[in-house]
Amino acid sequence: MSSELENLRKEIENIDKQIVELLAKRLKISMKIGEIKNKIGRGVTDEKREEAVKNYWIENAKIFGLPESLVNSILPLIFSYSKLYQINPGQKRNVTIIGYGGMARSLVSLLSLAGHNVVVTGRDRNKASALANEFKCVYMNLENALKWGELIILALPPAAIEYIRSILSKPVIRDKIVMDIFSSKDKAFKELEEMSIKHSFKFVSTHPLFGPILYPVGERIAIIPSKSSEDSFKEVVEFWKESGLVPVITTVEEHEKAMAIVQVLSHFYILGLSRSIESAKRELEIDKISDLQTTNFREILKIINRVNELYPVIIEIQNSNPYAYKVREIGVKELQELDKEIGEKT
C-alpha cells in the first residue's frame, strides 16, 4: 500500500513539473504579446479576449470533468501574472512619489515593475526609506526628489493639503508634471489647477480606481485634464497605459457623480450592513454564525472587512463628495420602499 502511495505521489510530482513548465511557457508568450501590443499602441488589458479565454477554459473543463469553480479560481491569477509579464514601457521615466501609505505602496510596486526609475520621499524619512527599500527603489529628501523627478505623484490624502501647498509653491516644481490621486476632486482640483497656473507646473488629476493592492496591472485609473495640462495630457495617458493601467478620461463633474454612486452609496450600504449584522446578532442572541454561512455571505463579509479596514478613508470620501448627501438620501428612501414592498407581499 505504501509503495503504491509513493508511486502516485511521484506521478503527481511529474504532473506538477509539467504544469509549472507550461505556465512558464505561457508567460513567455505573454511577454511577446506585450511587446506587440506596445508597438501597436494597445493596453495590456483586453476584456473581450479575457472573456473568450475564460469560455474556452470552461468548455475544456467540461470535457475533462473539472468543476467550473476551479476555472474561476485559477484563471484570474493566470490573467494577472500574464498582464504583469506584458508590461513594456516605451520610455523609462523619472518618477517621484511623495507619500508612503497604502496607495503609494501600490503605485511604487507597479511603476518599479514597469521599469521606471522611482524615487520615494515624504515627511517621515524612515517610512519613505522603508517603502523605497521594499521595492529596490531610491529614497531622496524632498528637495532633491523634486529636482530629480519628471513626473511628481502626490500620493497623499486631502488632509495633507497644507503640506501639498508648500510643495507646489517651490520654484523647483516649475515645468514638472504633477498628479494627485484624491478620491474626491470637487474642491482640491480647482485649487491645484490654480496653483499650477500660478507656479507654472503642469497639473493632471488622477484617481486610481482600485484599493491599496500590490502590482495593480490591468486596473483602471481616472484621468482629468486641467487648464495647465494641454501639452502634457496625452503624455500622462500614455505613461499610465504603458505602465499597465487602463486610463479612463473624464471630467471633475462626471467623476464626482460617478464616485457618489460607486464609492459613497456602496460604502454607505456596506457600513450599514456591517452594523446591522452585529445588531441583529445581539438582538437574536446568536454569536456564532460561521458554521451556517452561505458562500455569498462569506464573500460579502470579505467586502465588509475590506471597507472597515479603510474606515477613515471611507468617511473622508463621504464628507468630501458634493453629491454624497443626495445619494445617501436616495439610498435610505429606496431601503424604506423595499421594506414596505416586501412587507406588503408577506
DOVOTOR-165228 format. One record per residue (C-alpha): x, y, z; residue in one letter. Coordinates in nm, 3 decimals. Layout:
N
<pt xx="X" yy="Y" zz="Z" filum="A"/>
...
//
This chain:
346
<pt xx="0.000" yy="0.000" zz="0.000" filum="M"/>
<pt xx="0.280" yy="0.244" zz="0.096" filum="S"/>
<pt xx="0.470" yy="0.176" zz="-0.229" filum="S"/>
<pt xx="0.155" yy="0.239" zz="-0.431" filum="E"/>
<pt xx="0.106" yy="0.568" zz="-0.244" filum="L"/>
<pt xx="0.464" yy="0.676" zz="-0.317" filum="E"/>
<pt xx="0.427" yy="0.590" zz="-0.685" filum="N"/>
<pt xx="0.112" yy="0.802" zz="-0.710" filum="L"/>
<pt xx="0.285" yy="1.092" zz="-0.534" filum="R"/>
<pt xx="0.577" yy="1.072" zz="-0.779" filum="K"/>
<pt xx="0.327" yy="1.074" zz="-1.064" filum="E"/>
<pt xx="0.171" yy="1.390" zz="-0.920" filum="I"/>
<pt xx="0.518" yy="1.547" zz="-0.889" filum="E"/>
<pt xx="0.583" yy="1.478" zz="-1.259" filum="N"/>
<pt xx="0.248" yy="1.632" zz="-1.350" filum="I"/>
<pt xx="0.319" yy="1.934" zz="-1.127" filum="D"/>
<pt xx="0.652" yy="1.984" zz="-1.305" filum="K"/>
<pt xx="0.472" yy="1.981" zz="-1.642" filum="Q"/>
<pt xx="0.219" yy="2.235" zz="-1.513" filum="I"/>
<pt xx="0.499" yy="2.468" zz="-1.398" filum="V"/>
<pt xx="0.681" yy="2.429" zz="-1.731" filum="E"/>
<pt xx="0.363" yy="2.506" zz="-1.925" filum="L"/>
<pt xx="0.290" yy="2.810" zz="-1.706" filum="L"/>
<pt xx="0.644" yy="2.939" zz="-1.768" filum="A"/>
<pt xx="0.596" yy="2.888" zz="-2.142" filum="K"/>
<pt xx="0.260" yy="3.068" zz="-2.131" filum="R"/>
<pt xx="0.412" yy="3.368" zz="-1.952" filum="L"/>
<pt xx="0.698" yy="3.391" zz="-2.202" filum="K"/>
<pt xx="0.442" yy="3.403" zz="-2.484" filum="I"/>
<pt xx="0.250" yy="3.669" zz="-2.286" filum="S"/>
<pt xx="0.570" yy="3.875" zz="-2.274" filum="M"/>
<pt xx="0.597" yy="3.858" zz="-2.655" filum="K"/>
<pt xx="0.232" yy="3.958" zz="-2.686" filum="I"/>
<pt xx="0.306" yy="4.255" zz="-2.458" filum="G"/>
<pt xx="0.586" yy="4.368" zz="-2.690" filum="E"/>
<pt xx="0.350" yy="4.354" zz="-2.991" filum="I"/>
<pt xx="0.074" yy="4.539" zz="-2.801" filum="K"/>
<pt xx="0.323" yy="4.809" zz="-2.711" filum="N"/>
<pt xx="0.428" yy="4.853" zz="-3.074" filum="K"/>
<pt xx="0.068" yy="4.889" zz="-3.196" filum="I"/>
<pt xx="-0.039" yy="5.107" zz="-2.904" filum="G"/>
<pt xx="-0.270" yy="4.867" zz="-2.718" filum="R"/>
<pt xx="-0.301" yy="4.841" zz="-2.342" filum="G"/>
<pt xx="-0.232" yy="4.518" zz="-2.154" filum="V"/>
<pt xx="-0.599" yy="4.462" zz="-2.066" filum="T"/>
<pt xx="-0.832" yy="4.318" zz="-2.331" filum="D"/>
<pt xx="-1.158" yy="4.228" zz="-2.159" filum="E"/>
<pt xx="-1.316" yy="4.069" zz="-2.469" filum="K"/>
<pt xx="-1.015" yy="3.843" zz="-2.511" filum="R"/>
<pt xx="-1.020" yy="3.751" zz="-2.141" filum="E"/>
<pt xx="-1.387" yy="3.655" zz="-2.169" filum="E"/>
<pt xx="-1.313" yy="3.440" zz="-2.476" filum="A"/>
<pt xx="-1.025" yy="3.266" zz="-2.296" filum="V"/>
<pt xx="-1.245" yy="3.205" zz="-1.993" filum="K"/>
<pt xx="-1.516" yy="3.046" zz="-2.208" filum="N"/>
<pt xx="-1.251" yy="2.831" zz="-2.378" filum="Y"/>
<pt xx="-1.128" yy="2.710" zz="-2.039" filum="W"/>
<pt xx="-1.480" yy="2.631" zz="-1.921" filum="I"/>
<pt xx="-1.554" yy="2.432" zz="-2.237" filum="E"/>
<pt xx="-1.240" yy="2.225" zz="-2.187" filum="N"/>
<pt xx="-1.310" yy="2.186" zz="-1.816" filum="A"/>
<pt xx="-1.646" yy="2.027" zz="-1.904" filum="K"/>
<pt xx="-1.476" yy="1.789" zz="-2.149" filum="I"/>
<pt xx="-1.229" yy="1.672" zz="-1.883" filum="F"/>
<pt xx="-1.480" yy="1.663" zz="-1.599" filum="G"/>
<pt xx="-1.344" yy="1.958" zz="-1.400" filum="L"/>
<pt xx="-1.571" yy="2.188" zz="-1.198" filum="P"/>
<pt xx="-1.624" yy="2.540" zz="-1.334" filum="E"/>
<pt xx="-1.538" yy="2.678" zz="-0.988" filum="S"/>
<pt xx="-1.180" yy="2.554" zz="-1.036" filum="L"/>
<pt xx="-1.150" yy="2.759" zz="-1.357" filum="V"/>
<pt xx="-1.295" yy="3.064" zz="-1.178" filum="N"/>
<pt xx="-1.033" yy="3.026" zz="-0.905" filum="S"/>
<pt xx="-0.726" yy="2.965" zz="-1.122" filum="I"/>
<pt xx="-0.785" yy="3.185" zz="-1.426" filum="L"/>
<pt xx="-0.785" yy="3.529" zz="-1.256" filum="P"/>
<pt xx="-0.437" yy="3.454" zz="-1.120" filum="L"/>
<pt xx="-0.313" yy="3.350" zz="-1.463" filum="I"/>
<pt xx="-0.462" yy="3.665" zz="-1.618" filum="F"/>
<pt xx="-0.295" yy="3.882" zz="-1.351" filum="S"/>
<pt xx="0.051" yy="3.733" zz="-1.399" filum="Y"/>
<pt xx="0.016" yy="3.735" zz="-1.778" filum="S"/>
<pt xx="-0.051" yy="4.109" zz="-1.762" filum="K"/>
<pt xx="0.247" yy="4.156" zz="-1.531" filum="L"/>
<pt xx="0.468" yy="3.999" zz="-1.798" filum="Y"/>
<pt xx="0.313" yy="4.218" zz="-2.069" filum="Q"/>
<pt xx="0.418" yy="4.549" zz="-1.916" filum="I"/>
<pt xx="0.670" yy="4.704" zz="-2.152" filum="N"/>
<pt xx="0.702" yy="5.084" zz="-2.125" filum="P"/>
<pt xx="0.830" yy="5.255" zz="-2.436" filum="G"/>
<pt xx="1.018" yy="5.512" zz="-2.229" filum="Q"/>
<pt xx="1.158" yy="5.490" zz="-1.877" filum="K"/>
<pt xx="1.060" yy="5.796" zz="-1.675" filum="R"/>
<pt xx="1.195" yy="5.951" zz="-1.357" filum="N"/>
<pt xx="0.901" yy="5.934" zz="-1.118" filum="V"/>
<pt xx="0.892" yy="6.093" zz="-0.773" filum="T"/>
<pt xx="0.627" yy="5.959" zz="-0.539" filum="I"/>
<pt xx="0.553" yy="6.173" zz="-0.233" filum="I"/>
<pt xx="0.396" yy="5.956" zz="0.036" filum="G"/>
<pt xx="0.432" yy="5.610" zz="0.186" filum="Y"/>
<pt xx="0.079" yy="5.491" zz="0.262" filum="G"/>
<pt xx="-0.113" yy="5.204" zz="0.105" filum="G"/>
<pt xx="-0.175" yy="5.374" zz="-0.230" filum="M"/>
<pt xx="0.184" yy="5.498" zz="-0.251" filum="A"/>
<pt xx="0.297" yy="5.139" zz="-0.197" filum="R"/>
<pt xx="0.060" yy="5.018" zz="-0.468" filum="S"/>
<pt xx="0.193" yy="5.273" zz="-0.720" filum="L"/>
<pt xx="0.558" yy="5.212" zz="-0.630" filum="V"/>
<pt xx="0.508" yy="4.837" zz="-0.683" filum="S"/>
<pt xx="0.351" yy="4.897" zz="-1.026" filum="L"/>
<pt xx="0.592" yy="5.161" zz="-1.156" filum="L"/>
<pt xx="0.905" yy="4.982" zz="-1.040" filum="S"/>
<pt xx="0.776" yy="4.663" zz="-1.202" filum="L"/>
<pt xx="0.718" yy="4.859" zz="-1.523" filum="A"/>
<pt xx="1.084" yy="4.956" zz="-1.525" filum="G"/>
<pt xx="1.055" yy="5.324" zz="-1.442" filum="H"/>
<pt xx="1.312" yy="5.498" zz="-1.219" filum="N"/>
<pt xx="1.121" yy="5.556" zz="-0.896" filum="V"/>
<pt xx="1.216" yy="5.777" zz="-0.602" filum="V"/>
<pt xx="1.013" yy="5.785" zz="-0.279" filum="V"/>
<pt xx="1.008" yy="6.084" zz="-0.046" filum="T"/>
<pt xx="0.796" yy="6.232" zz="0.233" filum="G"/>
<pt xx="0.795" yy="6.399" zz="0.572" filum="R"/>
<pt xx="0.891" yy="6.081" zz="0.757" filum="D"/>
<pt xx="1.230" yy="5.972" zz="0.625" filum="R"/>
<pt xx="1.216" yy="5.628" zz="0.790" filum="N"/>
<pt xx="0.878" yy="5.538" zz="0.637" filum="K"/>
<pt xx="0.975" yy="5.670" zz="0.294" filum="A"/>
<pt xx="1.308" yy="5.484" zz="0.305" filum="S"/>
<pt xx="1.136" yy="5.161" zz="0.412" filum="A"/>
<pt xx="0.895" yy="5.180" zz="0.116" filum="L"/>
<pt xx="1.178" yy="5.255" zz="-0.127" filum="A"/>
<pt xx="1.386" yy="4.964" zz="0.005" filum="N"/>
<pt xx="1.092" yy="4.723" zz="-0.020" filum="E"/>
<pt xx="1.082" yy="4.762" zz="-0.398" filum="F"/>
<pt xx="1.455" yy="4.833" zz="-0.452" filum="K"/>
<pt xx="1.389" yy="5.196" zz="-0.534" filum="C"/>
<pt xx="1.566" yy="5.508" zz="-0.404" filum="V"/>
<pt xx="1.488" yy="5.747" zz="-0.119" filum="Y"/>
<pt xx="1.574" yy="6.116" zz="-0.154" filum="M"/>
<pt xx="1.492" yy="6.416" zz="0.061" filum="N"/>
<pt xx="1.206" yy="6.625" zz="-0.074" filum="L"/>
<pt xx="1.414" yy="6.897" zz="-0.241" filum="E"/>
<pt xx="1.635" yy="6.653" zz="-0.431" filum="N"/>
<pt xx="1.341" yy="6.429" zz="-0.520" filum="A"/>
<pt xx="1.153" yy="6.723" zz="-0.673" filum="L"/>
<pt xx="1.459" yy="6.830" zz="-0.874" filum="K"/>
<pt xx="1.516" yy="6.475" zz="-0.999" filum="W"/>
<pt xx="1.162" yy="6.372" zz="-1.096" filum="G"/>
<pt xx="0.998" yy="6.439" zz="-1.432" filum="E"/>
<pt xx="0.661" yy="6.322" zz="-1.301" filum="L"/>
<pt xx="0.560" yy="6.410" zz="-0.946" filum="I"/>
<pt xx="0.285" yy="6.197" zz="-0.789" filum="I"/>
<pt xx="0.120" yy="6.332" zz="-0.474" filum="L"/>
<pt xx="0.025" yy="6.002" zz="-0.307" filum="A"/>
<pt xx="-0.119" yy="6.196" zz="-0.016" filum="L"/>
<pt xx="-0.468" yy="6.239" zz="0.136" filum="P"/>
<pt xx="-0.666" yy="6.564" zz="0.106" filum="P"/>
<pt xx="-0.597" yy="6.623" zz="0.477" filum="A"/>
<pt xx="-0.234" yy="6.692" zz="0.382" filum="A"/>
<pt xx="-0.334" yy="6.996" zz="0.173" filum="I"/>
<pt xx="-0.111" yy="7.238" zz="0.370" filum="E"/>
<pt xx="0.191" yy="7.014" zz="0.305" filum="Y"/>
<pt xx="0.090" yy="6.990" zz="-0.063" filum="I"/>
<pt xx="0.066" yy="7.370" zz="-0.089" filum="R"/>
<pt xx="0.418" yy="7.403" zz="0.049" filum="S"/>
<pt xx="0.547" yy="7.151" zz="-0.207" filum="I"/>
<pt xx="0.377" yy="7.306" zz="-0.508" filum="L"/>
<pt xx="0.493" yy="7.659" zz="-0.425" filum="S"/>
<pt xx="0.861" yy="7.561" zz="-0.454" filum="K"/>
<pt xx="1.043" yy="7.706" zz="-0.759" filum="P"/>
<pt xx="1.190" yy="7.363" zz="-0.838" filum="V"/>
<pt xx="0.840" yy="7.238" zz="-0.930" filum="I"/>
<pt xx="0.828" yy="7.466" zz="-1.237" filum="R"/>
<pt xx="0.762" yy="7.279" zz="-1.567" filum="D"/>
<pt xx="0.714" yy="6.944" zz="-1.388" filum="K"/>
<pt xx="0.410" yy="6.722" zz="-1.443" filum="I"/>
<pt xx="0.221" yy="6.692" zz="-1.113" filum="V"/>
<pt xx="-0.055" yy="6.440" zz="-1.036" filum="M"/>
<pt xx="-0.275" yy="6.394" zz="-0.731" filum="D"/>
<pt xx="-0.463" yy="6.072" zz="-0.650" filum="I"/>
<pt xx="-0.755" yy="6.214" zz="-0.450" filum="F"/>
<pt xx="-1.079" yy="6.017" zz="-0.447" filum="S"/>
<pt xx="-1.280" yy="6.339" zz="-0.439" filum="S"/>
<pt xx="-1.191" yy="6.622" zz="-0.677" filum="K"/>
<pt xx="-1.458" yy="6.884" zz="-0.602" filum="D"/>
<pt xx="-1.254" yy="7.142" zz="-0.405" filum="K"/>
<pt xx="-0.897" yy="7.018" zz="-0.442" filum="A"/>
<pt xx="-0.898" yy="7.015" zz="-0.823" filum="F"/>
<pt xx="-0.976" yy="7.384" zz="-0.855" filum="K"/>
<pt xx="-0.710" yy="7.482" zz="-0.602" filum="E"/>
<pt xx="-0.441" yy="7.263" zz="-0.758" filum="L"/>
<pt xx="-0.532" yy="7.389" zz="-1.104" filum="E"/>
<pt xx="-0.496" yy="7.750" zz="-0.988" filum="E"/>
<pt xx="-0.163" yy="7.670" zz="-0.824" filum="M"/>
<pt xx="-0.038" yy="7.506" zz="-1.144" filum="S"/>
<pt xx="-0.108" yy="7.827" zz="-1.339" filum="I"/>
<pt xx="0.045" yy="8.047" zz="-1.068" filum="K"/>
<pt xx="0.362" yy="7.837" zz="-1.022" filum="H"/>
<pt xx="0.399" yy="7.717" zz="-1.385" filum="S"/>
<pt xx="0.374" yy="7.341" zz="-1.344" filum="F"/>
<pt xx="0.157" yy="7.102" zz="-1.544" filum="K"/>
<pt xx="-0.128" yy="6.956" zz="-1.342" filum="F"/>
<pt xx="-0.315" yy="6.639" zz="-1.436" filum="V"/>
<pt xx="-0.557" yy="6.497" zz="-1.181" filum="S"/>
<pt xx="-0.574" yy="6.118" zz="-1.143" filum="T"/>
<pt xx="-0.772" yy="5.872" zz="-0.935" filum="H"/>
<pt xx="-0.656" yy="5.507" zz="-0.925" filum="P"/>
<pt xx="-0.983" yy="5.310" zz="-0.932" filum="L"/>
<pt xx="-0.854" yy="5.038" zz="-0.701" filum="F"/>
<pt xx="-0.756" yy="4.995" zz="-0.339" filum="G"/>
<pt xx="-0.408" yy="4.961" zz="-0.190" filum="P"/>
<pt xx="-0.313" yy="4.638" zz="-0.370" filum="I"/>
<pt xx="0.026" yy="4.528" zz="-0.498" filum="L"/>
<pt xx="0.100" yy="4.522" zz="-0.871" filum="Y"/>
<pt xx="-0.242" yy="4.650" zz="-0.986" filum="P"/>
<pt xx="-0.181" yy="4.564" zz="-1.351" filum="V"/>
<pt xx="-0.494" yy="4.590" zz="-1.565" filum="G"/>
<pt xx="-0.682" yy="4.811" zz="-1.318" filum="E"/>
<pt xx="-0.837" yy="5.143" zz="-1.422" filum="R"/>
<pt xx="-0.720" yy="5.496" zz="-1.346" filum="I"/>
<pt xx="-0.936" yy="5.805" zz="-1.395" filum="A"/>
<pt xx="-0.751" yy="6.093" zz="-1.558" filum="I"/>
<pt xx="-0.877" yy="6.453" zz="-1.562" filum="I"/>
<pt xx="-0.709" yy="6.729" zz="-1.766" filum="P"/>
<pt xx="-0.667" yy="7.081" zz="-1.630" filum="S"/>
<pt xx="-0.611" yy="7.421" zz="-1.790" filum="K"/>
<pt xx="-0.235" yy="7.379" zz="-1.744" filum="S"/>
<pt xx="-0.207" yy="7.029" zz="-1.890" filum="S"/>
<pt xx="-0.281" yy="7.082" zz="-2.259" filum="E"/>
<pt xx="0.075" yy="6.998" zz="-2.367" filum="D"/>
<pt xx="0.125" yy="6.706" zz="-2.128" filum="S"/>
<pt xx="-0.214" yy="6.534" zz="-2.101" filum="F"/>
<pt xx="-0.156" yy="6.279" zz="-2.378" filum="K"/>
<pt xx="0.187" yy="6.210" zz="-2.231" filum="E"/>
<pt xx="0.030" yy="6.125" zz="-1.894" filum="V"/>
<pt xx="-0.231" yy="5.899" zz="-2.055" filum="V"/>
<pt xx="0.042" yy="5.708" zz="-2.242" filum="E"/>
<pt xx="0.254" yy="5.688" zz="-1.926" filum="F"/>
<pt xx="-0.019" yy="5.509" zz="-1.731" filum="W"/>
<pt xx="-0.119" yy="5.290" zz="-2.024" filum="K"/>
<pt xx="0.240" yy="5.174" zz="-2.076" filum="E"/>
<pt xx="0.273" yy="5.117" zz="-1.702" filum="S"/>
<pt xx="-0.009" yy="4.861" zz="-1.712" filum="G"/>
<pt xx="-0.321" yy="5.058" zz="-1.616" filum="L"/>
<pt xx="-0.632" yy="5.134" zz="-1.822" filum="V"/>
<pt xx="-0.679" yy="5.513" zz="-1.849" filum="P"/>
<pt xx="-1.035" yy="5.647" zz="-1.826" filum="V"/>
<pt xx="-1.052" yy="6.010" zz="-1.936" filum="I"/>
<pt xx="-1.321" yy="6.208" zz="-1.755" filum="T"/>
<pt xx="-1.419" yy="6.546" zz="-1.609" filum="T"/>
<pt xx="-1.444" yy="6.663" zz="-1.249" filum="V"/>
<pt xx="-1.825" yy="6.671" zz="-1.256" filum="E"/>
<pt xx="-1.861" yy="6.329" zz="-1.419" filum="E"/>
<pt xx="-1.603" yy="6.183" zz="-1.180" filum="H"/>
<pt xx="-1.774" yy="6.319" zz="-0.869" filum="E"/>
<pt xx="-2.118" yy="6.197" zz="-0.976" filum="K"/>
<pt xx="-1.982" yy="5.851" zz="-1.061" filum="A"/>
<pt xx="-1.793" yy="5.827" zz="-0.730" filum="M"/>
<pt xx="-2.109" yy="5.927" zz="-0.543" filum="A"/>
<pt xx="-2.263" yy="5.604" zz="-0.669" filum="I"/>
<pt xx="-1.956" yy="5.380" zz="-0.695" filum="V"/>
<pt xx="-1.799" yy="5.477" zz="-0.362" filum="Q"/>
<pt xx="-2.029" yy="5.686" zz="-0.143" filum="V"/>
<pt xx="-2.352" yy="5.488" zz="-0.192" filum="L"/>
<pt xx="-2.194" yy="5.143" zz="-0.197" filum="S"/>
<pt xx="-1.977" yy="5.212" zz="0.109" filum="H"/>
<pt xx="-2.277" yy="5.360" zz="0.292" filum="F"/>
<pt xx="-2.473" yy="5.039" zz="0.237" filum="Y"/>
<pt xx="-2.175" yy="4.818" zz="0.331" filum="I"/>
<pt xx="-2.109" yy="5.007" zz="0.655" filum="L"/>
<pt xx="-2.481" yy="4.993" zz="0.733" filum="G"/>
<pt xx="-2.488" yy="4.619" zz="0.662" filum="L"/>
<pt xx="-2.185" yy="4.565" zz="0.885" filum="S"/>
<pt xx="-2.352" yy="4.739" zz="1.178" filum="R"/>
<pt xx="-2.687" yy="4.572" zz="1.108" filum="S"/>
<pt xx="-2.530" yy="4.225" zz="1.119" filum="I"/>
<pt xx="-2.378" yy="4.292" zz="1.462" filum="E"/>
<pt xx="-2.701" yy="4.446" zz="1.594" filum="S"/>
<pt xx="-2.909" yy="4.155" zz="1.463" filum="A"/>
<pt xx="-2.674" yy="3.902" zz="1.625" filum="K"/>
<pt xx="-2.718" yy="4.077" zz="1.961" filum="R"/>
<pt xx="-3.094" yy="4.113" zz="1.920" filum="E"/>
<pt xx="-3.139" yy="3.749" zz="1.817" filum="L"/>
<pt xx="-2.888" yy="3.634" zz="2.081" filum="E"/>
<pt xx="-2.674" yy="3.433" zz="1.839" filum="I"/>
<pt xx="-2.297" yy="3.488" zz="1.846" filum="D"/>
<pt xx="-2.168" yy="3.210" zz="1.625" filum="K"/>
<pt xx="-2.298" yy="3.204" zz="1.269" filum="I"/>
<pt xx="-1.979" yy="3.096" zz="1.087" filum="S"/>
<pt xx="-2.092" yy="2.732" zz="1.054" filum="D"/>
<pt xx="-2.414" yy="2.839" zz="0.884" filum="L"/>
<pt xx="-2.276" yy="3.095" zz="0.637" filum="Q"/>
<pt xx="-2.357" yy="3.062" zz="0.270" filum="T"/>
<pt xx="-2.094" yy="3.113" zz="0.000" filum="T"/>
<pt xx="-2.242" yy="3.452" zz="-0.092" filum="N"/>
<pt xx="-2.244" yy="3.565" zz="0.270" filum="F"/>
<pt xx="-1.876" yy="3.475" zz="0.310" filum="R"/>
<pt xx="-1.794" yy="3.685" zz="0.003" filum="E"/>
<pt xx="-1.999" yy="3.974" zz="0.143" filum="I"/>
<pt xx="-1.808" yy="3.951" zz="0.473" filum="L"/>
<pt xx="-1.479" yy="3.982" zz="0.284" filum="K"/>
<pt xx="-1.600" yy="4.306" zz="0.129" filum="I"/>
<pt xx="-1.725" yy="4.432" zz="0.466" filum="I"/>
<pt xx="-1.386" yy="4.362" zz="0.625" filum="N"/>
<pt xx="-1.201" yy="4.546" zz="0.346" filum="R"/>
<pt xx="-1.426" yy="4.850" zz="0.382" filum="V"/>
<pt xx="-1.395" yy="4.853" zz="0.762" filum="N"/>
<pt xx="-1.015" yy="4.843" zz="0.732" filum="E"/>
<pt xx="-1.033" yy="5.162" zz="0.525" filum="L"/>
<pt xx="-1.286" yy="5.334" zz="0.754" filum="Y"/>
<pt xx="-1.104" yy="5.672" zz="0.786" filum="P"/>
<pt xx="-1.066" yy="5.696" zz="0.408" filum="V"/>
<pt xx="-1.430" yy="5.594" zz="0.358" filum="I"/>
<pt xx="-1.553" yy="5.867" zz="0.593" filum="I"/>
<pt xx="-1.329" yy="6.122" zz="0.421" filum="E"/>
<pt xx="-1.491" yy="6.035" zz="0.086" filum="I"/>
<pt xx="-1.841" yy="6.054" zz="0.243" filum="Q"/>
<pt xx="-1.766" yy="6.403" zz="0.373" filum="N"/>
<pt xx="-1.591" yy="6.542" zz="0.064" filum="S"/>
<pt xx="-1.808" yy="6.428" zz="-0.228" filum="N"/>
<pt xx="-2.058" yy="6.705" zz="-0.317" filum="P"/>
<pt xx="-2.329" yy="6.453" zz="-0.411" filum="Y"/>
<pt xx="-2.285" yy="6.233" zz="-0.102" filum="A"/>
<pt xx="-2.586" yy="6.363" zz="0.091" filum="Y"/>
<pt xx="-2.812" yy="6.324" zz="-0.211" filum="K"/>
<pt xx="-2.717" yy="5.961" zz="-0.285" filum="V"/>
<pt xx="-2.739" yy="5.862" zz="0.082" filum="R"/>
<pt xx="-3.087" yy="6.017" zz="0.094" filum="E"/>
<pt xx="-3.181" yy="5.816" zz="-0.216" filum="I"/>
<pt xx="-3.031" yy="5.503" zz="-0.059" filum="G"/>
<pt xx="-3.232" yy="5.535" zz="0.263" filum="V"/>
<pt xx="-3.550" yy="5.608" zz="0.068" filum="K"/>
<pt xx="-3.504" yy="5.301" zz="-0.153" filum="E"/>
<pt xx="-3.446" yy="5.079" zz="0.153" filum="L"/>
<pt xx="-3.766" yy="5.209" zz="0.308" filum="Q"/>
<pt xx="-3.955" yy="5.147" zz="-0.016" filum="E"/>
<pt xx="-3.809" yy="4.796" zz="-0.041" filum="L"/>
<pt xx="-3.906" yy="4.722" zz="0.320" filum="D"/>
<pt xx="-4.257" yy="4.846" zz="0.250" filum="K"/>
<pt xx="-4.279" yy="4.641" zz="-0.071" filum="E"/>
<pt xx="-4.162" yy="4.320" zz="0.100" filum="I"/>
<pt xx="-4.393" yy="4.384" zz="0.393" filum="G"/>
<pt xx="-4.694" yy="4.416" zz="0.162" filum="E"/>
<pt xx="-4.612" yy="4.084" zz="-0.008" filum="K"/>
<pt xx="-4.578" yy="3.897" zz="0.322" filum="T"/>
//
